């Protein structure tokens, strides 16, 4: 793929463009070949970057992979920025959140990334810690903040928002994700995903809802 043109950008913007380009190519190679099968020389070659330029930004493969993790997970969380609005009906908010969460978590790209992290976390603990902080930990923090606010408003009765966030995400994605990581199942259909989210919401709200009762909707 050709090197991106600067198009009259200032030096800072041009530097970001080049770095983003390297990270995009690195992500493609890591997901294609895995961590062990990837070399920085191959990434530099595919990105049309000199080794000097490459190592000035990323002095080791581990640091490069950590940067790839941060970039990919930042892309994921851009999709969640406007979902957890406290003013909306809880059921509708959780339905949208759960639907997008499954769409992201069960995507082949995300599953492949998680598998690589799992394989390398024993040798490079920082990779596992970074992935958790930028991914699951960040998502749990956002969802816990939403539950904390709903509890303050009196809509939900939650004493431990962090635990409630874990409960909800486990109900929504736990079974699907475990099966995919172990290669037991393929990506479930959209219909089945929606049913799973609706069922998770029913269980969650029966445990935590204070003022509303919700009827299940059809599959």
C-alpha positions as CSV (number, residue, x, y, z in Angstrom):
1,X,0.0,0.0,0.0
2,X,1.4,3.4,-0.9
3,X,2.7,5.9,1.7
4,X,0.0,8.5,2.6
5,X,0.5,12.0,1.2
6,X,0.8,14.9,3.6
7,X,-1.8,17.1,1.6
8,X,-0.4,20.3,3.1
9,X,-0.7,19.2,6.8
10,X,1.4,20.8,9.5
11,X,4.3,18.8,10.9
12,X,2.3,17.5,13.9
13,X,-0.6,16.3,11.8
14,X,1.8,14.7,9.3
15,X,3.6,12.9,12.1
16,X,0.2,11.6,13.4
17,X,-0.7,10.5,9.9
18,X,2.5,8.5,9.5
19,X,2.2,6.9,13.0
20,X,-1.5,6.0,12.4
21,X,-0.4,4.4,9.1
22,X,2.2,2.3,10.8
23,X,-0.2,1.2,13.5
24,X,-2.9,0.3,10.9
25,X,-0.4,-1.9,9.0
26,X,1.0,-3.4,12.2
27,X,-2.6,-4.4,13.2
28,X,-3.2,-6.1,9.9
29,X,0.1,-8.1,10.2
30,X,-0.4,-9.0,13.9
31,X,-4.0,-10.2,13.2
32,X,-2.8,-12.1,10.1
33,X,0.3,-13.8,11.5
34,X,-0.1,-13.6,15.3
35,X,2.4,-12.0,17.6
36,X,5.1,-14.6,17.3
37,X,4.9,-14.8,13.5
38,X,5.2,-11.0,13.1
39,X,8.4,-9.1,12.6
40,X,8.9,-5.4,12.8
41,X,10.9,-5.6,9.5
42,X,7.9,-7.0,7.7
43,X,5.6,-4.3,9.1
44,X,8.1,-1.6,8.1
45,X,8.3,-3.1,4.6
46,X,4.5,-3.2,4.2
47,X,4.2,0.4,5.5
48,X,7.0,1.6,3.2
49,X,8.8,3.0,6.2
50,X,12.5,3.0,6.8
51,X,13.8,1.0,9.8
52,X,15.2,4.1,11.2
53,X,11.8,5.9,11.1
54,X,10.1,2.8,12.4
55,X,12.3,2.2,15.5
56,X,12.3,5.9,16.3
57,X,8.6,5.5,17.0
58,X,8.4,1.9,18.3
59,X,11.7,0.6,19.7
60,X,10.4,-3.0,20.3
61,X,7.7,-5.3,19.0
62,X,6.1,-5.4,22.4
63,X,5.8,-1.6,22.5
64,X,4.4,-1.7,19.0
65,X,1.8,-4.3,19.9
66,X,0.8,-2.2,23.0
67,X,0.3,0.8,20.7
68,X,-1.8,-1.3,18.4
69,X,-4.0,-2.5,21.3
70,X,-4.5,1.1,22.4
71,X,-5.4,2.2,18.9
72,X,-7.8,-0.6,18.2
73,X,-9.6,-0.3,21.5
74,X,-9.9,3.5,21.1
75,X,-11.7,2.8,17.8
76,X,-14.0,0.5,19.7
77,X,-14.9,3.0,22.4
78,X,-15.7,5.7,19.9
79,X,-18.8,3.6,19.2
80,X,-19.9,3.8,22.8
81,X,-19.4,7.5,23.5
82,X,-23.0,8.5,23.0
83,X,-24.8,5.4,24.2
84,X,-24.9,5.7,28.0
85,X,-27.1,8.8,28.2
86,X,-28.7,8.9,31.7
87,X,-31.9,10.7,30.5
88,X,-33.1,7.8,28.3
89,X,-35.2,4.8,29.4
90,X,-32.9,2.3,31.0
91,X,-34.2,-0.6,29.0
92,X,-33.6,1.2,25.7
93,X,-30.1,2.3,26.7
94,X,-29.1,-1.2,27.8
95,X,-30.5,-2.7,24.6
96,X,-28.4,-0.4,22.4
97,X,-25.3,-0.9,24.6
98,X,-25.7,-4.6,24.7
99,X,-26.3,-4.8,20.9
100,X,-23.2,-2.8,20.1
101,X,-21.1,-4.6,22.7
102,X,-21.9,-8.0,21.1
103,X,-21.3,-6.6,17.6
104,X,-17.8,-5.5,18.7
105,X,-16.8,-8.3,21.1
106,X,-17.8,-11.0,18.6
107,X,-16.3,-9.5,15.5
108,X,-13.6,-11.7,14.0
109,X,-11.0,-8.9,14.4
110,X,-11.6,-8.5,18.1
111,X,-11.7,-12.2,18.8
112,X,-8.4,-12.6,17.0
113,X,-6.9,-9.8,19.0
114,X,-8.1,-11.3,22.3
115,X,-6.6,-14.7,21.3
116,X,-3.2,-13.1,20.7
117,X,-3.3,-11.3,24.0
118,X,-4.2,-14.5,25.8
119,X,-1.3,-16.3,24.2
120,X,1.3,-13.6,25.0
121,X,0.2,-12.4,28.4
122,X,2.2,-15.1,30.3
123,X,5.4,-14.0,28.6
124,X,4.6,-10.3,28.5
125,X,2.3,-9.5,31.4
126,X,2.2,-5.8,30.4
127,X,0.3,-6.8,27.3
128,X,-2.5,-8.4,29.3
129,X,-2.6,-5.5,31.7
130,X,-2.7,-2.9,28.9
131,X,-5.5,-4.8,27.1
132,X,-7.6,-5.0,30.2
133,X,-7.1,-1.4,31.1
134,X,-7.9,-0.1,27.7
135,X,-10.6,-2.6,26.9
136,X,-12.7,-4.5,29.5
137,X,-11.7,-2.3,32.4
138,X,-12.6,0.9,30.5
139,X,-15.9,-0.5,29.5
140,X,-16.8,-1.7,33.0
141,X,-15.9,1.8,34.3
142,X,-18.2,3.5,31.8
143,X,-21.1,1.2,32.5
144,X,-20.6,1.4,36.3
145,X,-20.7,5.2,36.0
146,X,-24.0,4.9,34.2
147,X,-25.4,2.5,36.8
148,X,-24.2,4.8,39.6
149,X,-26.1,7.7,38.1
150,X,-29.3,5.7,37.6
151,X,-29.1,4.6,41.2
152,X,-28.7,8.2,42.3
153,X,-31.8,9.1,40.3
154,X,-33.7,6.3,41.9
155,X,-34.3,4.3,38.7
156,X,-32.1,1.4,39.8
157,X,-31.2,0.0,43.2
158,X,-27.5,-0.7,43.0
159,X,-25.2,-0.8,46.0
160,X,-22.1,-1.9,44.0
161,X,-22.1,-0.3,40.4
162,X,-18.8,-2.0,39.5
163,X,-20.2,-5.5,40.3
164,X,-23.5,-4.7,38.6
165,X,-21.5,-3.7,35.4
166,X,-19.7,-7.1,35.6
167,X,-23.1,-8.9,36.0
168,X,-24.6,-7.2,33.0
169,X,-21.7,-7.8,30.6
170,X,-21.3,-11.4,31.7
171,X,-25.0,-11.9,31.0
172,X,-24.8,-10.3,27.6
173,X,-21.5,-11.6,26.2
174,X,-20.0,-14.2,28.5
175,X,-21.3,-17.4,27.0
176,X,-20.9,-16.3,23.4
177,X,-17.4,-15.0,23.9
178,X,-16.1,-18.0,25.7
179,X,-17.4,-20.3,22.9
180,X,-15.8,-18.2,20.2
181,X,-12.4,-17.9,22.0
182,X,-12.4,-21.7,22.3
183,X,-13.6,-22.1,18.7
184,X,-16.7,-24.0,19.8
185,X,-19.1,-21.8,17.8
186,X,-19.1,-19.3,14.9
187,X,-20.5,-15.8,15.2
188,X,-24.1,-16.1,16.4
189,X,-26.8,-14.6,14.2
190,X,-28.1,-11.1,14.7
191,X,-31.4,-12.5,15.8
192,X,-29.8,-14.7,18.4
193,X,-27.6,-11.8,19.6
194,X,-30.7,-9.6,20.1
195,X,-32.5,-12.3,21.9
196,X,-29.5,-12.8,24.2
197,X,-29.4,-9.1,25.0
198,X,-33.1,-8.9,25.7
199,X,-32.9,-11.9,28.0
200,X,-29.9,-10.4,29.8
201,X,-31.8,-7.2,30.4
202,X,-34.8,-9.0,31.8
203,X,-32.6,-10.9,34.4
204,X,-30.6,-7.7,35.2
205,X,-33.7,-5.5,35.7
206,X,-35.5,-8.1,37.9
207,X,-32.4,-7.9,40.2
208,X,-31.8,-4.2,40.1
209,X,-34.8,-2.3,38.8
210,X,-36.6,-0.2,41.4
211,X,-39.5,1.6,39.8
212,X,-40.4,-0.1,36.5
213,X,-41.4,-3.5,35.3
214,X,-40.6,-4.5,31.7
215,X,-42.3,-7.0,29.5
216,X,-40.2,-9.2,27.3
217,X,-40.3,-8.5,23.5
218,X,-40.6,-11.1,20.8
219,X,-37.5,-12.6,19.3
